[in-house]
Amino acid sequence: MPWERVLERLLAGLRERGFTDLGASHLTVLQWPGPDDLRPSELAAQSRMSKQALNYLLGQLERLGYLERRDDPRDQRFKRVVLTERGQQAARAMRDIVREVESEWEERLGAVRFAELRLLLTDLNGHVTADRTQPKHD
């Protein structure tokens, strides 16, 4: 439920800041650490979505002016995702909104409990990320 609240706040905050054309599905692509300088296949894996679904969203975000797909300077067979200035503005706005939510939660929980929550979530995220990158054994 807290994640749903953050998502609601992100969408409302983005609309208030003039990013009225972004929807919840776009936030999957733009969420931290963001798509900048990733290949679409890397971004699909990071976002845990199919390449086809991701390419659909990338196309939408490209048409809306948030990103571009450019040739990979290291390997011309591939593309890299690059945020435009508008995309960078949206990413900064998203970070600001999350900071606002965190400040509110810190006020409600108290500084010590919120710091503990942040530490526990960061630790858990590290474990989940490591689990996802480890090869599966049958």
N, C-alpha and C positions, 0 to 999 in steps of 0.2 A: 503493500500500500504506500509506503513512503516514496517509492519510485514513481508510482502513478501521480502522486502530488507534485513531484519535481517535474514530471512531463507536462502536467497541466500548467504549472507556473512558467515553464519554458515557452510553451505555445502562447500563453497570454502575454508574457513579457516581450516576446518577439513581435507579436502583433502591435503592442503598445509602442514599440520602437520602430515601427514601419515595415517590418518583415511579414506582411500579411499573406504572402504567397507560399509560406512554408507550412507543411503539414507534419503530423507525427512521423510518418514514414521517412520523411527527409531528415529528421533528427537522428535516425539510425545511421545515416551516412555522415552527418556532420558532428556526431558526438565525439567527445574527447577520446583519443588524441587527434581526431580529425583525419580527413582523407588526403591531406596535402602530401604530395610526392610519393604516393603509393600507386602501385599498379592496380587496376581494377580487380584482378584475381586476388591480390593481397587484401584489398579492402573487403571483398566478398567473404574471405575466410575470417577476417577480423570481425565483421558484422554478423557472421554466421547466417549468411543468406546465399541463395544460388547466384551464380554469375549472371543469369538472365534477369533475375529480379533486381540485382544491383545495377546492371546496365540500364534497365528501365528508369530507375531512380536517378542515375547519373545523367541520363538524357534529359529528364525533367529539370534537374538542377542546372544543367548546362544551358537549356533554353531560358531558364529564369535568371541567368547571369551570375550564379553563385560559384561555378567552377568551369574549368576547361579540361579536356583530355588532350594532352600534347604528346608528341613523340618522345620516347625515352631517349635521352642523349647518350646513354650507355649501351642501348640495344634498340635499334630502329624497328625491330619487329614488334615492340611493345609500346603501350601508351602509359603515361603517368597522369594522375589526377592533380590538378593545381587549382587552388582556390583563387578566385578573382578578388579584387578589392571588396566587392559586395560580400563575397563569401567570408573573407577575413573579418569584415564588420559584423556579420552574423555570428561568427565564432566568438568574437570578443563579447558580443551581447549575451550569448549563451553562458559564457564564463561569469559575467557580471550577475546574471540571474541566479546561477547556482550559488555564487557567493552570498547573495541576498538570502536565499533559502538557508544556507548553512549558518548565517548570522542569526536568523530567527530560531533555528533549532538549537544553537548554542545558548541563546537567551532562555529558551524553554528548559533545556536539560542542565544548564550550568556549564561553565568552562571546563571543569575537570571531567565530567561525564561525557561531554561532547568530544573532548580530546581522546578519551578512551574509545568512544564509538568510532571515531575517525581511524584510530590506530587498528582497531579490530577489523574494520572493513577493508583497510589497506592490506592488512595481513591476509585476510580471507581472499581478497582479489588476487594477491600473489599466488596463493595456492591454486585457485581456480584457473588462473592463466597458465601456471606450470602444468596442471593436469591436462589442459587442452593441448599443450604443445608436446606432451609426452606421447611416444608411439603406443598404440593399443596392442595388447597381447591377447591372443585368443586362448 
